[in-house]
Amino acid sequence: MKKRLLVFFLASTVPIAGAFAQISQTPLSLKARTERGLQRSDLQAFLDASKGGPAETNAVGLAIIAAGNTNDPFWIPYIKPFLKYSHNRYNELVALSGATQLALAKLGATEQLQEIACEANFGSSSIQYNAITQKLKYVQGWFSINLLDTWIEENHKFRRLLLDQWSDVVYARPQDLALKVLPEFVPNPPSFSSDPQLYYPMSGGDDEKLTPVRQAWREWIHQNEDSLRKLTPTGEGIDASEATCKGVLAHDQHFDRSGLVKK
């Protein structure tokens, strides 16, 4: 009889304990969800954190970047509103605008891809450096590969529509930065690209040693172009001409203009 009562007691309490555990379980923070990998089911947590103001800036910014990494256009209408913060660079939330530009570009948004292409091709040295080492490196895809491929052509000429004010900061040449960044995101990069002996020539702009490396990269991209063209975002329809970029850069709010030469 006692055994029957014990069995009944255990059978009746297990479901209650399980239900209690579910009720008392602490919901995952947005930061934890981002680290796990953002999912559509995390939308409400994202929206709730978005209402937290400056205190949640870091968590929301990381989530926006993670949304871009999902390659899921589901997130576009939920992150796009953060572009509004780009109009006031002294607002604590302006960083969310920059993260949104990146995420939308990675998700294939034409306007943001166009901005980044123009920043990279015609921005000042500081703007171009940031576009290469941060933006193109994050956005990736054929868009970034194709853009950097044009820079390693031997006769490519760079023209800047924006100029930095004088400073003692020296930036590496764009064609040298291209050699550094390409192997960091291109799938299965060629073995020659990881040669540690390339570091000093790239730092010093040693064309005698870098010319054959650029040639080897151009050949490798050409040989693998069919597969590389399928990498998203492809950048199809982007016009990186000087005429187009003059207008784009005039309205682009995703870089600091305070250090530029005023024309």
C-alpha positions as CSV (number, residue, x, y, z in Angstrom):
1,M,0.0,0.0,0.0
2,K,2.8,2.4,0.9
3,K,4.6,1.6,-2.4
4,R,1.4,2.6,-4.3
5,L,1.1,5.8,-2.4
6,L,4.7,6.7,-3.1
7,V,4.4,6.0,-6.9
8,F,1.2,8.1,-7.0
9,F,3.0,10.9,-5.2
10,L,6.0,10.9,-7.6
11,A,3.8,10.7,-10.6
12,S,1.7,13.7,-9.5
13,T,4.6,15.9,-8.5
14,V,6.9,15.5,-11.5
15,P,4.6,17.5,-13.9
16,I,4.2,20.2,-11.3
17,A,7.9,20.5,-10.8
18,G,8.5,20.6,-14.6
19,A,5.9,23.4,-15.0
20,F,7.5,25.3,-12.1
21,A,10.9,25.0,-13.8
22,Q,9.5,26.4,-17.0
23,I,7.8,29.3,-15.2
24,S,10.9,30.2,-13.2
25,Q,13.4,29.9,-16.1
26,T,15.1,33.3,-16.8
27,P,14.5,34.5,-20.4
28,L,17.7,34.8,-22.5
29,S,19.0,38.3,-22.7
30,L,19.4,39.9,-26.2
31,K,23.1,39.6,-25.8
32,A,22.9,35.9,-25.1
33,R,20.6,35.4,-28.1
34,T,23.0,37.2,-30.3
35,E,25.9,35.1,-29.1
36,R,23.9,32.0,-29.7
37,G,22.9,33.1,-33.2
38,L,20.0,35.4,-33.9
39,Q,16.7,33.7,-34.9
40,R,13.3,34.9,-36.0
41,S,11.9,33.9,-32.6
42,D,14.2,36.5,-31.0
43,L,12.3,39.4,-32.6
44,Q,10.3,40.4,-29.5
45,A,13.5,40.4,-27.4
46,F,15.1,42.7,-30.0
47,L,12.1,45.0,-30.1
48,D,11.9,45.2,-26.3
49,A,15.7,46.0,-26.1
50,S,15.3,48.6,-28.8
51,K,13.1,50.7,-26.5
52,G,15.8,50.8,-23.8
53,G,17.5,53.8,-25.1
54,P,21.3,54.4,-24.7
55,A,21.6,51.8,-22.0
56,E,20.8,49.1,-24.6
57,T,22.9,50.6,-27.4
58,N,25.7,48.0,-27.3
59,A,23.3,45.0,-27.1
60,V,21.1,46.3,-29.9
61,G,24.0,47.2,-32.1
62,L,25.5,43.7,-31.8
63,A,22.1,42.3,-32.6
64,I,21.8,44.4,-35.7
65,I,25.1,43.1,-36.9
66,A,24.0,39.6,-36.1
67,A,20.8,40.2,-38.1
68,G,22.9,41.0,-41.1
69,N,24.9,37.8,-40.6
70,T,21.6,35.7,-40.8
71,N,21.3,36.6,-44.5
72,D,17.6,36.6,-43.8
73,P,15.7,39.6,-45.3
74,F,13.1,39.0,-42.5
75,W,15.1,41.4,-40.4
76,I,15.2,44.4,-42.8
77,P,12.0,46.2,-41.8
78,Y,12.9,45.8,-38.1
79,I,16.4,47.2,-38.3
80,K,15.9,49.9,-41.0
81,P,14.3,52.4,-38.6
82,F,17.7,52.8,-36.9
83,L,19.0,54.7,-39.9
84,K,17.3,57.8,-38.5
85,Y,20.1,58.2,-35.9
86,S,22.6,59.0,-38.7
87,H,21.5,62.6,-38.8
88,N,22.8,63.5,-35.4
89,R,26.4,62.4,-34.9
90,Y,26.3,63.7,-31.3
91,N,23.5,61.4,-30.3
92,E,24.5,58.4,-28.3
93,L,22.5,56.1,-30.6
94,V,24.4,57.2,-33.8
95,A,26.4,53.9,-33.6
96,L,23.2,52.0,-34.3
97,S,22.9,53.8,-37.6
98,G,26.4,52.6,-38.7
99,A,25.6,49.1,-37.7
100,T,22.3,49.3,-39.7
101,Q,24.1,50.5,-42.8
102,L,26.4,47.4,-42.6
103,A,23.6,44.9,-41.8
104,L,21.3,46.2,-44.6
105,A,24.2,46.1,-47.1
106,K,25.0,42.5,-46.1
107,L,21.3,41.7,-46.6
108,G,21.6,43.1,-50.1
109,A,20.0,46.6,-49.7
110,T,21.0,48.6,-52.8
111,E,21.1,52.0,-51.1
112,Q,23.6,50.9,-48.4
113,L,25.7,48.9,-50.9
114,Q,25.9,52.0,-53.1
115,E,27.0,54.1,-50.1
116,I,29.8,51.7,-49.1
117,A,31.0,51.4,-52.7
118,C,31.3,55.1,-53.1
119,E,33.0,55.5,-49.7
120,A,35.5,52.9,-50.7
121,N,36.2,54.2,-54.2
122,F,36.1,58.0,-53.7
123,G,36.2,58.6,-49.9
124,S,39.1,60.4,-48.1
125,S,42.0,58.2,-46.9
126,S,40.4,57.8,-43.5
127,I,36.9,57.0,-44.9
128,Q,38.4,54.6,-47.4
129,Y,40.5,52.8,-44.8
130,N,37.4,52.2,-42.6
131,A,35.4,51.1,-45.7
132,I,38.0,48.5,-46.6
133,T,39.0,47.2,-43.2
134,Q,35.5,47.3,-41.6
135,K,32.7,47.5,-44.1
136,L,33.9,45.5,-47.1
137,K,35.3,42.9,-44.7
138,Y,31.9,42.5,-43.0
139,V,29.7,42.7,-46.1
140,Q,31.8,40.3,-48.1
141,G,30.2,38.5,-51.1
142,W,31.0,39.2,-54.8
143,F,30.2,42.8,-54.1
144,S,33.4,43.2,-52.0
145,I,35.5,40.8,-54.0
146,N,34.7,42.5,-57.3
147,L,35.4,46.0,-55.9
148,L,38.8,45.0,-54.5
149,D,39.6,43.1,-57.7
150,T,39.5,46.4,-59.6
151,W,41.9,48.0,-57.2
152,I,44.7,45.4,-57.8
153,E,44.7,46.1,-61.5
154,E,48.0,47.5,-62.4
155,N,46.7,50.6,-64.2
156,H,43.9,51.4,-61.7
157,K,43.9,55.1,-60.8
158,F,42.4,56.4,-57.5
159,R,40.6,59.7,-57.3
160,R,39.3,61.1,-54.1
161,L,36.2,63.3,-54.0
162,L,36.7,63.9,-50.2
163,L,40.0,64.9,-48.5
164,D,41.1,64.6,-44.9
165,Q,42.5,67.7,-43.1
166,W,46.2,67.4,-42.6
167,S,47.4,65.0,-39.9
168,D,50.4,62.9,-39.2
169,V,48.4,59.7,-39.7
170,V,49.6,57.7,-42.7
171,Y,47.3,55.1,-44.3
172,A,48.3,52.2,-46.4
173,R,47.6,52.4,-50.1
174,P,44.2,51.0,-51.1
175,Q,45.8,48.4,-53.5
176,D,47.9,47.1,-50.5
177,L,44.9,47.0,-48.2
178,A,43.1,44.9,-50.8
179,L,45.8,42.3,-50.6
180,K,45.5,42.2,-46.8
181,V,41.7,42.0,-46.6
182,L,40.9,39.6,-49.5
183,P,42.3,36.5,-47.8
184,E,40.4,37.4,-44.6
185,F,37.0,36.7,-46.2
186,V,37.3,35.0,-49.5
187,P,36.4,31.3,-49.2
188,N,39.4,29.0,-49.4
189,P,41.9,31.8,-50.4
190,P,45.0,30.8,-52.4
191,S,47.9,29.6,-50.3
192,F,50.3,32.4,-51.5
193,S,48.0,35.0,-49.8
194,S,49.0,33.9,-46.4
195,D,52.8,34.2,-46.9
196,P,54.1,36.0,-43.8
197,Q,56.8,37.5,-46.0
198,L,54.2,39.7,-47.7
199,Y,53.6,41.8,-44.5
200,Y,56.5,44.2,-44.9
201,P,56.1,44.8,-48.7
202,M,52.4,45.6,-48.1
203,S,53.3,47.9,-45.2
204,G,55.9,49.7,-47.3
205,G,54.2,49.7,-50.7
206,D,57.0,47.6,-52.3
207,D,55.6,47.3,-55.8
208,E,58.5,45.2,-57.0
209,K,57.4,42.4,-54.7
210,L,53.7,43.1,-54.8
211,T,53.1,43.3,-58.5
212,P,53.4,39.5,-59.0
213,V,51.1,39.0,-56.0
214,R,48.5,41.3,-57.5
215,Q,48.8,39.4,-60.8
216,A,48.4,36.1,-59.0
217,W,45.3,37.3,-57.2
218,R,43.7,38.6,-60.4
219,E,44.3,35.2,-62.1
220,W,42.9,33.3,-59.1
221,I,39.7,35.5,-59.0
222,H,39.3,35.0,-62.8
223,Q,39.7,31.2,-62.5
224,N,37.1,31.0,-59.7
225,E,34.8,33.8,-60.9
226,D,31.8,31.5,-61.6
227,S,31.6,30.4,-58.0
228,L,32.6,33.7,-56.5
229,R,29.8,35.5,-58.4
230,K,27.3,33.5,-56.5
231,L,28.4,34.8,-53.2
232,T,25.9,37.3,-51.7
233,P,25.5,40.2,-51.7
234,T,26.5,40.3,-55.4
235,G,26.2,44.1,-55.7
236,E,24.3,43.8,-59.0
237,G,23.1,47.1,-60.2
238,I,25.6,49.2,-58.1
239,D,27.1,52.1,-60.0
240,A,30.4,53.1,-58.5
241,S,31.2,55.8,-61.1
242,E,32.5,59.2,-60.1
243,A,29.4,61.0,-61.4
244,T,27.1,58.8,-59.3
245,C,29.2,58.9,-56.2
246,K,29.4,62.7,-56.1
247,G,25.7,62.7,-55.3
248,V,25.8,59.7,-53.0
249,L,28.7,61.0,-50.9
250,A,27.0,64.4,-50.6
251,H,24.1,62.7,-48.8
252,D,25.8,59.8,-47.1
253,Q,25.6,60.3,-43.3
254,H,27.6,57.2,-42.3
255,F,31.0,58.9,-41.8
256,D,32.3,61.8,-39.8
257,R,32.7,65.0,-41.9
258,S,34.3,67.0,-39.1
259,G,37.8,66.0,-40.2
260,L,37.4,66.7,-43.9
261,V,38.7,69.6,-45.9
262,K,35.8,72.0,-46.6
263,K,35.4,73.0,-50.2
